C-alpha cells in the first residue's frame, strides 16, 4: 500500500462512543499535538509549564508506541473525524492494578459539550473491562471547577488535597486527588 492509499483510508476507531471515538496517536499527529500544547487555556487547565519543540513531541509520540505502561489516544468527533483532544491511562501498575487518567480537550469551543465525559467513559470501560484495572485515579487543580463537577458526576470520589502542589501564574494552587474503583464503575454503569 502506498502512502497516498494509506492516507485515503478512514481513521482507525479503537474505542467508539455515540459522538466521539478514541484512536491511536501517530507521527502524522505531531503537528496537531504540538499546537495543542500551546493553547493558553489548555495549558492552564492541565498545569503545563514547560515548552516543547516539535521534535520533542515527535520523540514523545514515538516513545508512546513502545510504552506498555500507558495508553495514549486521541479524541475525535465521529461525524467529521476532527481531533479535539487526547486522553491517557498511564503508569499502569499490573501488580496492584492501578493507573492514572488524564484528559485534555484542546479548544474552548469543544469544552462543556459532553465530549470529554464520553471519552472518559470509553477509557474507564477499557481500563476496567479490558485492562482489568482495579483503581483509576486523576488529579485536578482546584481552580478547574467545571472538571471537578464533571469527574464527580462521572462517579469519581475525592480522596484528598495536595496542598499548593502547582505553581502557576505567580500563585500556588491545590491539586485534588480523585479516584474510581472497578466495582464503583460496574455498579454505576453496568448495574453489576
N, C-alpha and C positions, 0 to 999 in steps of 0.2 A: 504494500500500500504506500502510495506516495504521500508526501507532506500535505499536498493540496487535497487529496482524497480524505486524509485523516482530518484535516481542518473542517471539511464539509460535514463530517459526522455530527450528530447531535451530542450534547454533553452527556456524560455518564451520570446517572441519578442513583447514587448509593443508598440514601435513605429518603423516602418520599412522603411528604405530607399533602395537605389539601392545597396550600398556597405557596409553599416553598419546598425545595428539596436540597439535600446536602450532597456535595460531590467532592471528590479528591482534589487537592490543590496540585498544580503542576508548574513547571518552569514558565509556561505560557501565561501564568497568572502573576508573574513577578511585578510587572508594571502596576497592575491593579493593587496588589498588596502593598507595594512601596508607597503609592499615592495615598492609600487609606491610612497609613501610619502618620500622615501629616495633616489629617483633618483635625482642626483645633478642638472641637467638642469631643471627638473620639479620643483624643489624647488626654483630655481632662477626665472623661468618664473611666478610662482604663488606667489612668495614672502613668501613662507613658512619658518618660522623662528623657530618654536617650534619643539621639538622632542616628539614622541608619542610612547607608548608601544603598544604591540599587544592587550592587554586587554582594553586599552583606545579606540582603533579602534573598537573592538568588541562592546563596550558600545555605541559608536557613531552610529554604524550601527543599533543597537537595538533601539536607540532613534529616528532614522530617520523613523522607521516603525510607530512610534506614532505621528510624527510631521506633522500636516496638513498644516503647513505654508511653506513647501518645497517639492520638488520632486527631489530626487537624483536617477539617473540612471547610469548604466554602458554602455559604448560604446563597441560594439562587432562587429567584421567583419562577414558579412553574410556568406562568403564562408567557414569559418572554426570555427566559434563561439569563436574565441580568443578575450578576453577582451583587449582593447587597451587604455581605458581611462574612465573618468567619466564626467558627466555633471549635472548641478543642476539649477533649478529655485528655488530661496529661498526668504525668507522674503516676502512671498505673502501677500499683503495688499488687502483684499477683498473689503474694503470700497472705496479706491482710485484706485483699480485695477492696482497696480504697483507690480513689483518684480525685483529681480536681477538675472542675469545669470552668471554662471561661468563654465569653461570647463578646463580639463587637459587631454592631450594625454601623456601617460606615457613614451614612448621611442622615441628617435630621429628618429629611422627608420620608425616610423608611422606618423611623422610630415611632413607637406608640401605635402601631397598626397591627400588632399581634404576630409579626413575622418572627421576632426573637423568641416569643413564647412557644411558637410552633417548632422552631428549630431546637429549642431546649428540650421539648417533649420528645422529639425524634432522637436526640442524643441520649436522653435519660433512658428511653426504651432500649436503645442499643447497648448502653452501658450496663444496665441491669439485666436485660434479657439475652444478650449475646455474649458480652464480655464477662458476665457473671460477677459483676461488682456487688459489694455489699453496701458501700457508703460512697457517696459523691459529695464533695464539698466545693464551696466557692467563697471568694472574698469579694465584698462590695464596699466601696467607700461611702461613708456616712452621708455625704452631700448628694449622693445619687439616689434620691428618694423614690423616683419612678422605678428604678431597677429593684430596689428593696421591696417595694409593693408587689412588683411582678413576681419576684422569687417567692415571696410568701404566698401569693395566690397560687403559684405552681405547686406549693407543698414543701418548700424548703423551711427548715427550722433554724432560728437564731441560736447559735451556740455561745457566742461571746464577742467581745470587742477587743481588738488590738489597738490600744490607745496610741494616738499620734504616730501611726505606722507609716504614713505617707507625708512627705514634704513636697508641696506643690504650690506654686504661685505665692511664695513668701509665707505660707501658713502650713502648720501640721494638721493632718486630718486623721480621724479614726477609720479603721477598717473593720467591717463586721464580718465575722465568720459564720457561714450558714451551711447546712448540710441536709441531705435526704438519704434515708436508708432504703434498701431494696423493698422491705416489707411495707414501708410507708408509700412507696411508689405503686406497688401492686395493689394495695388497699384503695388508694385514691383513683387510679386509672384503669385497673383491670378487675376490680371488685373481688380480689382474692384475699 
